């Protein structure tokens, strides 16, 4: 069963940022890094160093990320703590899709927790995103009780 926004918010550390949606919670951009590839081995994942990007100050006083086509690692302001009966996913908001980009995450497994959630954005056409903008939505499903996640990414978004 897909949870409503009030139920989703119970699993988040919002830090007063973002906003409830009907069946999820809108996440705000904290940081953006360019992805340069990596290696998926049988026992671990090795990620190439990401290139941290700085937003540019626009003439209107807004901090804007100017993203050209490519793959980006997004860090959101919000964190999550899931119990053994809940699984989460991050998806783009329609405004991102309308601008030629897509945001997705891996599975946020039962028992996973992290102070700042992350996802990957695939940019097909140049897009400009303000730091702090609501760009993605986390949705949470209820599942039968499962073993808690204990993998290499527990408590961390990017592992170098």
TIDREN-6588 format. One line per 8 residues: number of its first residue (from 1); their letters; for each residue x, y, z of N, C-alpha, C. Coordinates in Angstrom, 2 decimals. Layout:
<pts>
NUM = a = X Y Z X Y Z X Y Z | ...
</pts>
This chain:
<pts>
1 = xxxxxxxx = 0.84 -1.18 0.00 0.00 0.00 0.00 0.89 1.24 0.00 | 0.56 2.20 -0.83 1.27 3.47 -0.91 0.79 4.37 0.22 | 1.74 4.92 0.99 1.38 5.77 2.13 0.96 7.16 1.67 | 0.14 7.85 2.49 -0.19 9.24 2.20 0.91 10.15 2.77 | 0.84 11.41 2.46 1.91 12.34 2.83 2.13 12.46 4.34 | 1.08 12.36 5.12 1.24 12.43 6.57 2.03 11.22 7.08 | 1.72 10.04 6.54 2.44 8.82 6.93 3.89 8.86 6.46 | 4.12 9.37 5.25 5.49 9.48 4.72 6.32 10.38 5.62
9 = xxxxxxxx = 5.76 11.52 5.99 6.50 12.51 6.79 6.96 11.93 8.13 | 6.26 10.95 8.66 6.66 10.33 9.92 8.02 9.62 9.81 | 8.45 9.27 8.61 9.71 8.56 8.39 10.85 9.51 7.99 | 10.56 10.80 7.90 11.55 11.76 7.39 12.07 12.70 8.46 | 13.27 13.18 8.21 13.81 14.32 8.94 13.78 15.46 7.92 | 12.76 16.32 7.99 12.54 17.32 6.96 13.38 18.58 7.15 | 13.82 18.84 8.38 14.59 20.04 8.70 13.81 21.31 8.34 | 12.48 21.18 8.33 11.63 22.33 8.02 11.62 22.71 6.55
17 = xxxxxxxx = 12.16 21.84 5.69 12.25 22.13 4.26 11.39 21.13 3.48 | 11.08 21.47 2.25 10.24 20.59 1.43 8.78 20.83 1.75 | 7.97 19.91 1.24 6.53 20.10 1.38 5.80 18.78 1.17 | 4.75 18.56 1.94 3.94 17.36 1.73 3.23 17.43 0.38 | 3.14 16.30 -0.29 2.34 16.14 -1.51 1.21 15.17 -1.14 | 0.44 14.75 -2.08 -0.70 13.88 -1.76 -0.25 12.53 -1.20 | 0.67 11.88 -1.89 1.12 10.55 -1.45 2.64 10.50 -1.28 | 3.24 11.62 -0.99 4.69 11.65 -0.80 5.11 12.95 -0.18
25 = xxxxxxxx = 6.39 13.22 -0.30 6.94 14.45 0.26 7.93 15.02 -0.75 | 7.78 16.30 -1.08 8.67 16.96 -2.03 10.01 17.25 -1.37 | 11.08 16.86 -2.06 12.44 17.01 -1.54 13.12 18.21 -2.18 | 13.99 18.87 -1.40 14.68 20.07 -1.87 16.16 19.79 -2.10 | 16.69 20.43 -3.15 18.10 20.23 -3.54 19.04 20.93 -2.57 | 19.98 20.16 -2.04 21.03 20.71 -1.19 22.33 20.83 -1.97 | 22.66 19.81 -2.77 23.92 19.81 -3.51 23.79 18.96 -4.76 | 24.64 19.27 -5.74 24.66 18.55 -7.01 26.11 18.21 -7.35
33 = xxxxxxxx = 26.32 16.98 -7.80 27.65 16.54 -8.23 27.51 15.84 -9.58 | 28.52 16.00 -10.45 28.52 15.30 -11.73 29.10 13.90 -11.52 | 28.42 12.91 -12.07 28.84 11.51 -11.95 29.81 11.18 -13.08 | 30.91 10.49 -12.72 31.92 10.11 -13.71 32.09 8.61 -13.83 | 31.12 7.83 -13.38 31.18 6.38 -13.54 31.67 5.66 -12.30 | 31.96 4.38 -12.46 32.39 3.57 -11.34 32.46 2.11 -11.73 | 32.46 1.27 -10.70 32.60 -0.16 -10.92 31.69 -0.90 -9.93 | 30.92 -1.84 -10.43 30.07 -2.66 -9.58 30.69 -4.05 -9.52
41 = xxxxxxxx = 31.21 -4.40 -8.35 31.86 -5.69 -8.14 30.92 -6.63 -7.41 | 31.31 -7.88 -7.26 30.46 -8.84 -6.56 30.28 -8.48 -5.10 | 31.27 -7.86 -4.47 31.21 -7.62 -3.04 31.07 -6.15 -2.65 | 31.15 -5.22 -3.62 31.02 -3.80 -3.28 30.88 -2.98 -4.54 | 30.55 -1.73 -4.35 30.48 -0.76 -5.44 31.59 0.27 -5.23 | 32.32 0.57 -6.29 33.37 1.58 -6.24 32.94 2.71 -7.17 | 32.78 3.91 -6.61 32.30 5.06 -7.36 33.47 5.98 -7.65 | 33.61 6.39 -8.92 34.62 7.39 -9.27 34.32 8.67 -8.49
49 = xxxxxxxx = 35.35 9.47 -8.24 35.12 10.74 -7.55 34.13 11.58 -8.33 | 33.13 12.07 -7.64 32.15 12.96 -8.26 32.72 14.37 -8.27 | 32.31 15.14 -9.25 32.72 16.54 -9.35 31.65 17.40 -8.68 | 31.99 17.98 -7.54 31.03 18.83 -6.83 30.82 20.13 -7.59 | 29.59 20.49 -7.80 29.26 21.70 -8.54 28.81 22.79 -7.58 | 29.13 24.01 -7.93 28.69 25.16 -7.14 27.62 25.90 -7.91 | 26.57 26.31 -7.23 25.56 27.10 -7.93 26.09 28.50 -8.22 | 25.59 29.09 -9.28 25.98 30.46 -9.65 24.97 31.44 -9.08
57 = xxxxxxxx = 25.44 32.59 -8.63 24.56 33.64 -8.14 24.00 34.40 -9.33 | 22.69 34.36 -9.50 22.05 35.04 -10.63 21.88 36.53 -10.31 | 21.61 37.34 -11.32 21.38 38.78 -11.09 20.20 39.04 -10.14 | 19.30 38.07 -10.02 18.14 38.24 -9.14 18.42 37.75 -7.71 | 19.66 37.34 -7.45 20.03 36.90 -6.11 19.72 35.45 -5.80 | 19.44 34.66 -6.82 19.16 33.23 -6.64 20.41 32.42 -6.95 | 20.59 31.33 -6.21 21.71 30.43 -6.47 21.21 29.32 -7.40 | 21.77 29.28 -8.62 21.27 28.41 -9.68 22.35 27.43 -10.13
65 = xxxxxxxx = 21.96 26.14 -10.21 22.81 25.13 -10.84 22.47 25.12 -12.33 | 23.48 25.29 -13.18 23.31 25.24 -14.63 23.83 23.89 -15.10 | 22.91 22.97 -15.42 23.29 21.59 -15.70 23.12 21.27 -17.17 | 24.22 20.85 -17.79 24.22 20.44 -19.18 23.93 18.94 -19.24 | 23.64 18.40 -20.42 23.33 16.97 -20.51 24.41 16.11 -19.84 | 23.95 15.13 -19.07 24.84 14.24 -18.34 24.11 13.61 -17.17 | 24.90 12.98 -16.29 24.35 12.29 -15.12 24.86 12.99 -13.87 | 23.96 13.22 -12.92 24.29 13.96 -11.71 23.82 13.22 -10.47
73 = xxxxxxxx = 24.59 13.33 -9.41 24.20 12.83 -8.10 23.59 13.99 -7.32 | 22.38 13.80 -6.85 21.68 14.85 -6.10 21.70 14.51 -4.62 | 21.91 15.52 -3.80 21.76 15.39 -2.36 20.60 16.28 -1.96 | 19.68 15.71 -1.20 18.52 16.45 -0.74 18.72 16.88 0.72 | 18.01 17.90 1.13 18.10 18.38 2.51 17.51 17.37 3.50 | 16.59 16.55 3.05 15.83 15.68 3.93 16.50 14.31 4.12 | 16.32 13.77 5.31 16.80 12.43 5.64 15.63 11.48 5.82 | 15.96 10.19 5.96 14.91 9.18 6.09 15.35 8.10 7.06
81 = xxxxxxxx = 14.39 7.51 7.76 14.64 6.36 8.63 13.47 5.40 8.46 | 13.75 4.28 7.81 12.70 3.30 7.54 12.76 2.15 8.52 | 11.59 1.65 8.91 11.54 0.45 9.73 11.48 -0.76 8.80 | 11.29 -1.94 9.36 11.32 -3.17 8.57 10.07 -3.39 7.72 | 9.08 -2.51 7.85 7.83 -2.67 7.12 7.60 -1.59 6.07 | 8.66 -0.86 5.71 8.49 0.21 4.73 9.66 0.28 3.75 | 9.36 0.58 2.49 10.32 0.71 1.40 10.03 2.03 0.69 | 11.10 2.75 0.32 10.91 4.07 -0.31 11.59 4.15 -1.67
89 = xxxxxxxx = 11.08 5.06 -2.48 11.64 5.37 -3.80 11.57 6.88 -3.99 | 12.50 7.42 -4.77 12.48 8.84 -5.12 12.23 8.95 -6.62 | 11.31 9.83 -6.98 10.96 10.08 -8.37 10.97 11.58 -8.64 | 11.17 11.96 -9.88 11.16 13.37 -10.25 9.75 13.95 -10.11 | 9.70 15.23 -9.86 8.44 15.96 -9.95 8.19 16.24 -11.43 | 6.97 16.49 -11.81 6.64 16.69 -13.22 7.35 17.90 -13.81 | 7.64 18.91 -13.00 8.34 20.10 -13.51 9.74 19.74 -14.02 | 10.41 18.80 -13.38 11.73 18.35 -13.85 11.57 17.62 -15.18
97 = xxxxxxxx = 10.60 16.73 -15.27 10.37 15.97 -16.49 10.04 16.91 -17.66 | 9.24 17.93 -17.41 8.86 18.89 -18.45 10.06 19.68 -18.96 | 11.12 19.76 -18.16 12.33 20.49 -18.56 13.39 19.58 -19.17 | 13.06 18.31 -19.40 13.98 17.43 -20.09 14.92 16.64 -19.21 | 14.54 16.40 -17.96 15.39 15.62 -17.05 14.53 14.60 -16.31 | 15.20 13.61 -15.74 14.53 12.58 -14.95 15.35 12.33 -13.69 | 14.65 12.10 -12.58 15.30 11.79 -11.31 14.76 10.45 -10.83 | 15.66 9.59 -10.38 15.26 8.30 -9.84 16.26 7.89 -8.76
105 = xxxxxxxx = 15.84 6.98 -7.93 16.73 6.45 -6.89 16.76 4.93 -6.99 | 17.70 4.36 -6.30 17.64 2.93 -6.08 16.55 2.68 -5.04 | 16.38 1.44 -4.65 15.41 1.10 -3.63 15.95 1.53 -2.26 | 15.15 2.27 -1.52 15.47 2.56 -0.12 14.86 1.40 0.68 | 15.70 0.41 1.00 15.25 -0.83 1.61 14.75 -0.65 3.04 | 13.91 -1.58 3.51 13.50 -1.57 4.91 14.73 -1.53 5.82 | 14.67 -0.71 6.86 15.78 -0.58 7.80 16.83 0.43 7.39 | 16.71 1.02 6.19 17.70 2.00 5.72 17.46 3.33 6.41
113 = xxxxxxxx = 18.56 4.00 6.74 18.46 5.36 7.27 19.66 6.17 6.82 | 19.41 7.47 6.59 20.45 8.38 6.15 19.99 9.80 6.48 | 20.94 10.67 6.82 20.59 12.05 7.18 20.21 12.91 5.99 | 20.74 12.58 4.81 20.42 13.32 3.59 20.21 12.31 2.47 | 19.00 12.24 1.96 18.72 11.29 0.88 19.39 11.74 -0.41 | 19.51 10.81 -1.33 20.11 11.12 -2.61 19.42 10.37 -3.73 | 19.65 10.83 -4.94 19.11 10.20 -6.14 20.01 10.59 -7.30 | 19.72 10.05 -8.45 20.47 10.36 -9.66 19.55 11.08 -10.63
121 = xxxxxxxx = 20.11 12.11 -11.28 19.35 12.85 -12.28 20.01 12.69 -13.64 | 19.21 12.33 -14.63 19.65 12.21 -16.01 19.15 13.45 -16.75 | 20.09 14.29 -17.18 19.74 15.54 -17.85 19.90 15.34 -19.35 | 18.80 15.52 -20.10 18.82 15.36 -21.55 18.96 16.69 -22.28 | 18.43 17.75 -21.70 18.54 19.10 -22.24 18.99 20.00 -21.10 | 19.76 21.02 -21.40 20.25 21.92 -20.37 19.09 22.39 -19.49 | 19.32 22.35 -18.19 18.30 22.73 -17.21 18.96 23.59 -16.13 | 18.23 24.54 -15.62 18.71 25.44 -14.57 17.83 25.20 -13.34
129 = xxxxxxxx = 18.47 24.85 -12.22 17.72 24.50 -11.01 18.24 25.34 -9.84 | 17.33 25.98 -9.15 17.70 26.79 -7.99 18.00 25.90 -6.79 | 19.07 26.21 -6.08 19.37 25.49 -4.84 18.19 25.66 -3.90 | 17.74 24.56 -3.31 16.59 24.59 -2.41 15.26 24.34 -3.11 | 15.27 24.24 -4.45 14.03 24.00 -5.18 13.52 22.58 -4.91 | 12.21 22.43 -4.94 11.58 21.11 -4.83 11.67 20.44 -6.19 | 12.44 19.36 -6.27 12.70 18.73 -7.57 12.23 17.28 -7.63 | 12.12 16.63 -6.50 11.78 15.20 -6.47 10.80 14.94 -5.34
137 = xxxxxxxx = 10.23 13.74 -5.37 9.28 13.34 -4.35 9.65 11.94 -3.86 | 9.67 11.78 -2.53 9.87 10.45 -1.97 8.50 9.85 -1.70 | 8.36 8.59 -2.13 7.13 7.85 -1.86 7.51 6.59 -1.07 | 6.61 6.17 -0.19 6.89 5.02 0.68 5.76 4.01 0.57 | 6.15 2.76 0.43 5.20 1.66 0.38 5.31 0.83 1.65 | 4.18 0.34 2.13 4.18 -0.61 3.23 4.43 -2.00 2.66 | 5.27 -2.78 3.33 5.56 -4.14 2.89 5.48 -5.09 4.07 | 5.45 -6.39 3.78 5.56 -7.37 4.85 6.91 -7.16 5.52
145 = xxxxxxxx = 6.98 -7.45 6.81 8.22 -7.24 7.54 9.38 -7.97 6.85 | 10.49 -7.24 6.68 11.66 -7.77 5.97 12.89 -7.63 6.85 | 13.96 -8.32 6.47 15.24 -8.13 7.14 15.69 -6.70 6.90 | 16.32 -6.09 7.89 16.78 -4.71 7.77 18.03 -4.64 6.90 | 18.12 -3.55 6.12 19.28 -3.29 5.28 20.53 -3.17 6.13 | 21.63 -3.76 5.66 22.91 -3.65 6.38 24.07 -3.50 5.41 | 23.82 -3.00 4.21 24.84 -2.89 3.17 25.80 -1.72 3.35 | 26.69 -1.56 2.37 27.77 -0.59 2.47 27.30 0.87 2.46
153 = xxxxxxxx = 26.08 1.16 2.03 25.61 2.53 1.95 24.75 2.96 3.15 | 24.60 2.10 4.16 23.80 2.46 5.33 24.37 3.71 5.98 | 23.54 4.73 6.12 23.95 5.97 6.77 24.74 6.91 5.89 | 24.96 6.55 4.62 25.75 7.39 3.73 25.09 7.45 2.36 | 25.23 8.59 1.69 24.66 8.73 0.35 25.67 8.34 -0.71 | 26.87 8.87 -0.66 27.92 8.59 -1.64 29.11 7.94 -0.93 | 29.58 6.84 -1.46 30.76 6.17 -0.91 31.90 6.30 -1.91 | 33.02 6.80 -1.47 34.19 6.97 -2.35 35.25 5.97 -1.96
</pts>
